[in-house]
Amino acid sequence: MRTTSRGLIAALTLTPLLAGCFAPGDSDDGAGAGPGGRLRIAMAVPPVQALSPYSNDATVLSKLSVAEGLTALDKNGTAKPALAKSWKQDDATTWTFELRKAEFQDGTALTAQSVVNALDHAGAAKPKPRVLSDVTLTAKADDADTVTLTTKSPDPVLPLRLASPALAILSAKAYEKDGKVSPVGTGTGPFEITRLSGKTKATLDRFDGYWGGKAKAPGIDVSWIADGTARANALRGGEADIAEWIPTAQAKLLDKDTRHEVPSVRTDSLVLNTGSGLFADAGLRAAAREAVDGSALVGSVFGGYADPAQGLFGPAVPWAAGKRVEVTGRAKAATTAQVKAETKGRTLRLATYTNRAELPEAATVLQQQLEKAGFTVKQDVREYTQMEADLLAGKYDALVFSRVTLLDTGDAVDYLASDFTSEGVYNIAGLKDAAVDKAIRAAAAERDTQRRQEKIMRAEAAILRTDAVVPLVHEQAVQGIATGVEGVILDPRERSLVDVDTHVG
């Protein structure tokens, strides 16, 4: 089976494939792959903060069905019940959520106070989770099964926001006095983390007390393998049942029955540091924007598994193209001679990371393009976990960056707010622009879906005007799945991977 649809088809579930690829396990508890066996997954990005939901690790908790929020996203990207069985909006800033009967993996019951405790900790976290970068949220327990949530200003997409993996509800013992949060044995999902071995491995067992029914797989064995070729080899060699993010150079080497293409809301861009260094100068940013050509990457770097970027949002966000706004008011680009004169031999520090195999190769192409425009470029290429703090601290001039634009809430406003507002908690570009802030606030306040989308695209144009980010390509993800594995979720938002139905046939 090959998934080639280009629209936003979130959470397509893989239908049964060829059975019997792996030898049966010795017992029902899943010793080895095979019918009833444990799933073996090779994941790409090692944990940054021991799988804390307040870090980029949060998506691991949702991909592996470890933890849940009050809501989840359905295939159309709208909010559906999760730990909350229903909700209603009382007024512009107040919502009431009714909880279902559920149990944490440590045996304690889900209560309204559990939800208040979890959301209070998320709001107090430093730095704040990206999903809370543009909202102040207050939670109150009305009774054992009812929670009232109040926002400082109207938040029409609050149910979508609560589906973020960063707002997973964990049991009280997850939250330590020093601010650390541990999801080990504290979630509500069908799989419980029983062991986390640093940044290399995790063991998950089936949680039989899951409110949504018993998972078909008895457990999951996770290995984090940063090298994309090694992940592909693990699948080919029968050491993994699922290998995420197969590099495009490796994709065509996989058997067609194990290669699955997924339209992605991921956009790869060149992010420029507007706060300090070379690109505090708008003319130099404009020169960089004119120098780079993302279309050159589509065939040479991505092997055709990408589209030239049209903006921040690509073909997997189907409403974006028809509402796109012309970008005006950009700074005049410095000429090659001006670039050389203004930089005076200063080196452009170009960063990227190895966790996505295409990015270092893309950085080399971009380096050549930038040098042709008069810049002197030096690359810094490492694992993402080794450079995130420096990126947020503005220690680079530019970053070749791959970003899932609808990851945090399924609503584009949250991405724009966290990455491009003056107070955004993931503002790697260091952008502080009043017009951008105003445009994003206008989109955030809009309740009507069509008008909200229109305002999102106006905000996109305002951001692109600053040249803080230069979109390069819109990716297509390739997931590797062994024959005989059923029920894997192919998700354009990259928030889901396995659930109660995923198993080795």
VOGU-3710 file (C-alpha; in Angstrom, 3 decimals, decimal comma):
1> mrttsrglia> 0,000/0,000/0,000  1,201/3,504/-0,836  -0,384/6,643/0,532  -0,072/9,397/-2,073  -3,033/11,733/-1,476  -1,847/15,311/-1,156  -4,690/16,793/0,905  -4,828/17,035/4,655  -5,918/13,468/5,497  -4,994/13,387/9,138
11> altltpllag> -4,732/10,059/10,871  -5,271/7,624/8,019  -5,065/4,141/9,477  -3,027/1,512/7,717  -5,177/-1,385/6,584  -4,063/-5,007/7,133  -1,020/-5,942/5,090  0,715/-9,228/4,381  0,813/-11,372/7,502  3,468/-13,592/9,006
21> cfapgdsddg> 6,668/-11,686/8,276  8,039/-12,240/11,780  8,395/-15,440/13,750  5,733/-15,894/16,446  6,672/-14,931/20,012  7,180/-17,556/22,628  4,253/-16,357/24,720  1,297/-13,963/24,739  3,331/-11,318/26,524  5,177/-10,501/23,337
31> agagpggrlr> 8,690/-11,932/23,502  9,796/-11,059/19,968  7,848/-9,890/16,955  5,056/-11,986/15,544  1,357/-12,612/16,103  0,561/-11,102/19,491  4,150/-9,849/19,743  5,557/-6,609/21,038  5,951/-3,761/18,584  9,498/-2,567/17,923
41> iamavppvqa> 9,726/1,078/16,872  12,764/3,039/15,687  12,182/6,727/16,413  14,247/9,637/15,125  14,617/12,377/17,736  16,011/11,284/21,128  14,330/12,713/24,238  15,453/16,191/25,225  13,959/16,256/28,735  13,195/12,651/29,733
51> lspysndatv> 9,875/12,763/27,810  8,564/15,783/29,685  5,332/16,988/28,067  6,649/20,555/28,311  9,417/19,907/25,803  9,512/18,741/22,184  9,321/15,237/23,675  5,572/15,723/24,136  4,718/14,293/20,731  6,345/10,988/21,698
61> lsklsvaegl> 3,694/10,612/24,393  0,916/11,002/21,835  2,604/8,962/19,092  2,973/6,024/21,491  -0,474/6,483/23,100  0,976/6,989/26,565  -0,849/10,121/27,687  -3,998/12,015/26,709  -5,500/15,443/27,020  -9,072/16,494/27,638
71> taldkngtak> -9,635/16,455/23,884  -8,092/14,939/20,759  -8,185/15,805/17,061  -10,326/13,834/14,625  -9,372/13,151/11,008  -10,760/16,541/9,954  -8,717/18,401/12,545  -11,648/19,237/14,806  -11,784/18,547/18,538  -13,268/15,259/19,731
81> palakswkqd> -13,711/13,825/23,250  -10,753/12,234/25,007  -10,548/12,461/28,823  -13,423/14,924/28,613  -16,542/13,199/27,336  -18,263/16,502/26,563  -17,929/20,266/26,944  -19,813/23,501/26,413  -18,912/27,153/26,140  -20,579/29,200/28,877
91> dattwtfelr> -19,464/32,622/27,645  -16,620/34,171/25,638  -13,955/33,168/28,152  -15,493/30,268/30,122  -15,874/26,598/29,217  -17,162/23,609/31,200  -15,794/20,092/30,647  -17,377/16,854/31,881  -14,855/14,075/32,517  -15,237/10,423/31,652
101> kaefqdgtal> -14,461/7,638/34,127  -10,791/6,854/33,637  -7,799/5,624/35,577  -4,157/6,637/35,634  -1,525/3,983/35,076  -0,484/4,233/38,744  -3,966/3,079/39,790  -5,353/6,460/40,894  -8,595/7,796/39,472  -8,939/10,683/37,047
111> taqsvvnald> -10,753/13,516/38,824  -11,423/17,175/38,182  -8,666/17,994/40,668  -6,257/15,866/38,620  -7,021/18,053/35,617  -6,623/21,275/37,592  -3,290/20,055/38,958  -1,989/19,107/35,516  -3,054/22,342/33,814  -1,757/24,474/36,695
121> hagaakpkpr> 1,656/22,841/36,358  1,641/23,396/32,598  0,826/27,075/33,082  3,595/27,487/35,664  6,250/25,651/33,631  9,346/27,610/32,601  9,558/28,002/29,738  5,847/27,686/29,047  4,739/25,017/26,607  4,389/26,559/23,130
131> vlsdvtltak> 0,657/25,858/23,152  0,206/28,307/26,046  2,388/31,049/24,600  -0,595/33,203/23,646  -3,164/32,320/26,305  -3,585/32,500/30,079  -5,620/29,553/31,333  -7,243/29,052/34,742  -8,755/25,721/35,804  -11,261/25,114/38,607
141> addadtvtlt> -12,809/21,857/39,838  -16,583/22,267/40,213  -17,109/18,709/41,453  -15,343/15,387/41,033  -16,168/15,114/37,334  -16,564/18,727/36,184  -13,882/21,301/35,365  -14,358/24,950/34,443  -11,635/26,525/32,316  -11,348/30,287/32,011
151> tkspdpvlpl> -9,121/32,233/29,642  -7,960/35,794/30,194  -9,226/36,777/26,748  -11,579/34,931/24,369  -9,998/31,781/22,947  -12,352/30,345/20,313  -10,137/27,303/19,689  -9,666/26,225/23,313  -10,927/22,646/22,653  -8,291/22,339/19,896
161> rlaspalail> -5,634/23,748/22,202  -6,426/21,165/24,866  -5,653/18,393/22,375  -1,989/19,402/22,416  0,374/16,676/23,673  1,911/19,358/25,916  -1,358/19,540/27,878  -1,573/15,828/28,620  -3,184/15,049/31,958  -0,842/13,034/34,194
171> sakayekdgk> -1,354/11,725/37,713  -0,252/13,743/40,742  2,963/11,771/41,226  4,214/12,902/37,797  4,878/16,429/39,049  8,012/16,815/41,143  8,844/19,713/43,448  11,748/20,853/41,280  9,411/21,366/38,304  10,352/18,168/36,495
181> vspvgtgtgp> 7,530/16,081/35,070  7,730/12,328/34,523  5,273/10,423/32,322  6,693/7,084/33,464  3,678/5,172/34,766  1,568/8,327/35,159  -0,451/8,611/31,935  -3,931/7,376/31,045  -3,235/5,876/27,607  -3,320/2,223/26,494
191> feitrlsgkt> 0,481/1,936/26,805  2,464/2,620/29,973  6,128/3,575/30,052  7,757/1,145/32,470  11,392/1,981/31,750  13,186/4,909/30,139  16,873/4,321/29,446  18,335/7,764/28,910  18,082/8,919/25,325  18,327/5,518/23,688
201> katldrfdgy> 15,522/3,157/24,686  12,112/2,929/26,344  9,950/-0,011/27,348  6,167/0,269/27,282  3,681/-2,326/28,464  -0,006/-2,560/27,742  -2,141/-0,791/30,364  -5,126/-3,063/30,848  -7,041/-0,429/32,815  -7,371/1,849/29,775
211> wggkakapgi> -10,854/3,331/29,504  -10,894/2,844/25,719  -10,338/-0,913/25,774  -7,419/-3,315/25,805  -4,685/-2,692/23,224  -4,035/-5,490/20,736  -0,246/-5,290/21,210  1,134/-6,378/24,600  3,794/-3,685/24,577  6,226/-1,522/22,651
221> dvswiadgta> 10,021/-1,488/22,614  11,354/1,871/21,441  14,848/2,637/20,197  15,889/6,187/19,359  18,147/6,091/16,318  19,148/9,567/15,191  20,792/8,358/11,977  18,160/7,963/9,257  20,065/5,317/7,313  20,393/3,256/10,487
231> ranalrggea> 16,616/3,506/11,036  15,981/2,281/7,512  18,486/-0,544/8,006  16,734/-1,566/11,237  13,517/-2,012/9,268  15,204/-3,834/6,383  17,103/-6,074/8,780  13,983/-7,104/10,692  15,084/-5,334/13,873  12,193/-2,841/13,781
241> diaewiptaq> 8,531/-3,173/12,880  8,069/0,581/12,417  10,767/3,099/11,476  9,691/6,723/11,355  11,007/9,441/9,076  12,805/7,338/6,508  15,302/9,589/4,661  14,278/10,227/1,085  17,584/8,788/-0,138  16,668/5,530/1,593
251> aklldkdtrh> 12,967/5,482/0,734  13,268/3,969/-2,725  15,609/1,292/-1,342  12,770/-0,066/0,785  10,404/-2,703/-0,541  7,314/-0,944/-1,875  5,122/-2,812/0,633  7,066/-1,289/3,531  7,311/2,281/2,184  4,401/4,593/3,006
261> evpsvrtdsl> 4,246/8,198/1,835  2,291/10,671/3,942  1,335/14,217/2,953  2,785/16,373/5,690  2,056/19,762/7,210  5,827/20,032/7,691  7,583/22,970/6,040  11,362/23,284/5,823  12,631/26,865/6,004  15,700/28,997/6,460
271> vlntgsglfa> 15,097/30,846/9,741  17,120/34,064/10,100  18,090/35,530/13,465  16,618/39,048/13,391  17,629/39,809/16,975  21,419/39,852/16,683  24,273/39,148/14,309  24,324/39,633/10,551  20,600/39,287/10,006  19,586/42,039/12,371
281> daglraaare> 20,057/44,013/9,142  16,875/43,812/7,024  18,796/44,371/3,777  21,038/41,387/4,472  17,987/39,263/5,306  16,457/40,262/1,991  19,698/39,363/0,229  19,630/35,920/1,825  15,998/35,455/0,826  16,770/36,307/-2,801
291> avdgsalvgs> 19,856/34,072/-2,787  18,262/30,830/-1,673  16,175/28,664/-3,979  14,177/25,930/-2,281  13,069/24,409/-5,586  16,672/23,290/-6,115  16,281/20,991/-3,117  13,187/19,105/-4,305  14,918/16,662/-6,622  18,538/16,798/-5,503
301> vfggyadpaq> 17,986/16,540/-1,739  14,457/15,209/-1,240  14,315/12,837/-4,197  10,953/14,245/-5,243  9,371/13,767/-1,788  8,729/17,499/-1,410  7,132/20,484/-3,126  8,663/23,946/-3,616  7,418/26,141/-0,794  4,558/28,529/-1,524
311> glfgpavpwa> 4,650/30,035/1,960  4,566/28,768/5,517  1,679/26,384/4,688  1,771/23,850/1,876  -0,495/21,456/-0,060  -1,363/19,418/3,046  -3,199/22,509/4,366  -5,784/22,655/1,568  -7,401/25,982/2,448  -4,144/27,957/2,440
321> agkrvevtgr> -3,493/28,358/-1,292  -6,832/29,983/-2,076  -6,479/32,509/0,734  -2,815/33,411/0,308  -2,046/37,151/0,463  0,580/38,914/-1,631  3,668/39,863/0,381  4,459/43,578/0,137  6,722/46,066/1,911  9,862/43,943/2,045
331> akaattaqvk> 13,242/45,576/2,511  15,428/46,110/-0,539  18,010/43,353/-0,876  21,678/44,237/-0,520  23,709/43,553/-3,646  26,585/41,080/-3,628  29,037/43,947/-3,317  27,034/45,456/-0,465  26,837/42,094/1,305  30,628/41,761/1,185
341> aetkgrtlrl> 31,110/45,348/2,349  28,554/45,212/5,158  29,581/41,810/6,536  33,271/42,783/6,358  34,391/39,195/6,441  32,154/38,240/9,383  31,058/34,627/9,177  27,424/33,645/8,762  26,813/30,879/11,314  24,485/28,412/9,576
351> atytnraelp> 23,025/25,678/11,797  21,029/22,558/11,177  20,605/19,148/12,786  21,148/15,528/11,866  17,868/14,046/13,069  16,312/14,671/9,664  18,819/13,314/7,194  17,956/15,754/4,399  18,716/18,907/6,387  22,544/18,738/6,422
361> eaatvlqqql> 22,527/18,156/2,662  20,093/21,044/2,224  22,369/23,244/4,345  25,280/22,512/2,007  23,226/23,574/-1,021  22,100/26,730/0,769  25,669/27,500/1,818  26,703/27,514/-1,837  23,785/29,775/-2,746  24,551/32,199/0,099
371> ekagftvkqd> 28,254/32,307/-0,695  27,410/33,189/-4,288  25,494/36,176/-2,871  28,599/37,400/-1,017  28,259/35,786/2,414  31,021/33,840/4,162  29,323/30,773/5,633  30,305/28,230/8,263  28,023/25,316/9,141  27,302/23,859/12,578
381> vreytqmead> 25,560/20,495/12,249  24,644/18,457/15,330  21,813/16,498/16,903  18,862/18,723/17,691  19,018/17,946/21,405  22,544/19,353/21,530  21,636/22,684/19,961  18,084/23,633/21,002  19,198/25,845/23,901  21,654/27,713/21,679
391> llagkydalv> 19,019/28,176/18,990  16,573/29,725/21,442  19,378/31,888/22,851  20,089/33,361/19,411  23,612/31,998/19,055  23,273/31,334/15,309  22,647/33,610/12,345  20,525/31,133/10,419  18,933/27,726/10,846  17,787/25,207/8,264
401> fsrvtlldtg> 14,663/24,121/10,110  11,903/21,550/9,639  8,658/22,511/11,401  5,268/20,809/11,659  3,052/23,864/11,311  -0,126/22,340/12,785  1,499/20,261/15,505  0,560/21,925/18,761  -3,190/22,492/18,378  -4,105/21,660/14,803
411> davdylasdf> -4,757/25,396/14,511  -2,178/27,459/12,630  -2,480/30,446/14,966  -0,699/28,618/17,747  2,288/27,903/15,515  2,449/31,530/14,392  2,168/32,810/17,967  4,877/30,560/19,400  7,346/31,046/16,544  6,899/34,662/15,441
421> tsegvyniag> 5,334/36,894/18,106  7,503/39,098/20,287  6,781/36,927/23,327  6,695/33,603/21,476  8,354/30,807/23,416  9,773/29,167/20,252  10,795/32,371/18,500  14,121/31,148/17,125  14,129/34,081/14,687  14,046/36,535/17,602
431> lkdaavdkai> 11,368/38,447/15,697  9,862/41,485/17,401  7,554/43,221/14,940  4,444/45,144/15,999  2,621/44,530/12,699  3,241/40,785/12,959  2,034/40,717/16,575  -1,114/42,627/15,597  -1,895/40,316/12,664  -1,488/37,184/14,767
441> raaaaerdtq> -3,643/38,614/17,572  -6,363/39,400/15,033  -6,335/35,812/13,780  -6,367/34,446/17,326  -9,485/36,448/18,236  -11,512/35,382/15,181  -14,163/32,717/15,829  -15,534/32,236/12,326  -13,514/29,493/10,584  -13,357/31,081/7,136
451> rrqekimrae> -12,436/34,522/8,451  -9,909/32,974/10,841  -8,191/31,267/7,909  -8,138/34,544/5,970  -6,534/36,330/8,920  -3,995/33,520/9,312  -2,898/34,101/5,732  -2,653/37,851/6,333  -0,424/37,049/9,297  1,668/34,765/7,068
461> aailrtdavv> 2,207/37,681/4,668  3,155/39,978/7,560  5,755/37,450/8,753  7,207/36,852/5,288  7,507/40,621/4,820  10,155/40,670/7,580  12,308/37,958/5,950  12,673/36,357/9,377  11,876/33,056/7,683  12,368/31,916/4,097
471> plvheqavqg> 10,199/28,860/3,279  12,078/26,288/1,184  10,018/23,127/0,655  6,891/21,392/1,897  7,863/17,837/2,822  6,214/14,514/2,251  6,971/12,116/5,097  7,990/8,513/4,460  7,225/5,984/7,178  8,680/2,494/7,121
481> iatgvegvil> 6,326/-0,287/8,229  7,101/-3,986/8,074  4,683/-6,247/6,261  2,434/-7,982/8,760  2,062/-4,890/10,963  -1,488/-3,594/11,098  -3,187/-0,439/12,328  -0,287/2,029/12,101  -1,550/5,611/11,868  -0,251/7,704/8,991
491> dprerslvdv> -0,737/11,203/10,330  0,107/14,384/8,376  0,338/16,240/11,706  2,867/13,697/13,083  1,047/13,451/16,403  -0,146/9,845/16,116  1,569/6,590/15,228  0,193/3,666/17,262  -3,017/3,113/19,209  -5,098/0,257/20,621
501> dthvg> -5,469/-1,350/17,193  -1,798/-1,355/16,155  -0,256/-4,809/16,299  1,844/-7,437/14,567  -0,539/-9,683/12,681
//
